[in-house]
């Protein structure tokens, strides 16, 4: 993998070619949001995004997690929660105070289904703040079983439920099974959207609310690797000290979820800072895999979907090239950890 990155760098005639490694340097031993532990009012709380503090949030930042209520018992079968009413996905907010997410109450919902396109859920958000416009962009899944559509909503005050303005399906209602979009907002356009589950595409636009094209294939599964069966966008790309970007993606291998040796694992690519549609390096192994009881969905925790670690939020820390990550585990709880990017010239 290192060689691939080096070759791309050489092809770019880069004056200096960096090689990258990405390491999980810390992960909390227990979930930060979990029904079993009493830190969420919802039986399934997972796939978190992050709202950075702004004047529109009165300086409050925190995690926005997909939350559902399907009856689950410790040691019981995996629920694969879905359906209308209480089973439908809503988005609930947990303020992060002194680095720790606060418990989610039933009234912490900031976004929920309000039309037939969403009647079984508003799922899997990825949120970006535009400081210039003082506006939050939220790409999420409109789930109206059987319809699955990538949708967009915007708000200057994201913690106020009624303030969200729905822009509808990003690629129109004909784009079934579009989902999972990470926005790279740039000072001046074009902006980039990395989206998809199964395979990831990239498209560009000068307006973050309008995407005319579905773009080009960008990341595909690799038949002989940990990401052999599918790849899915993670959080919005993160700028590194080199000017390049870290883009986290999630993946699964052949046989998941039936085969107990398989799982959903996060990995990474490095994007060229001057041309983010170009991959400089791709991981040869995931930076984490489901290992703990709560990541696998076994007692003393409940299971929604077995053996899942799914990173959907990452924010810069005070240390250059270190990022706080928030991830869903077993599609039932939220965990947090810290990722370090090591750069060698």
Secondary structure, DSSP 4 states (H G I P E B T S, - for coil): -HHHHHHHHHHTT-SS--EEEEEEEEE-SS-SB-TTTTSBSSSEEEEEEEE---GGGTT--EEEEEEE-----TTS-------SGGGSBEEEEEEEETTEEPPBPTT-EEE---SGGGTTEEEEEEEEEETTTTEEEEEEEEEETTEEEEEEEEESSTTSGGG-EEEEETT-TT-TT---EEEE--SSSPEEEEE-EESEEEEEESSTT------EEEE---TTSTTSSEEEE-SPPEE-TTS-EEEEEEEE-TTTTTSTT--EEEEEEEEETTEEEEEEEE-SS-SB---SHHHHT-TTS--SSSSBEEEEEEEE-SSTTEEEEEEEETTTEEEEEEEEEEEE-
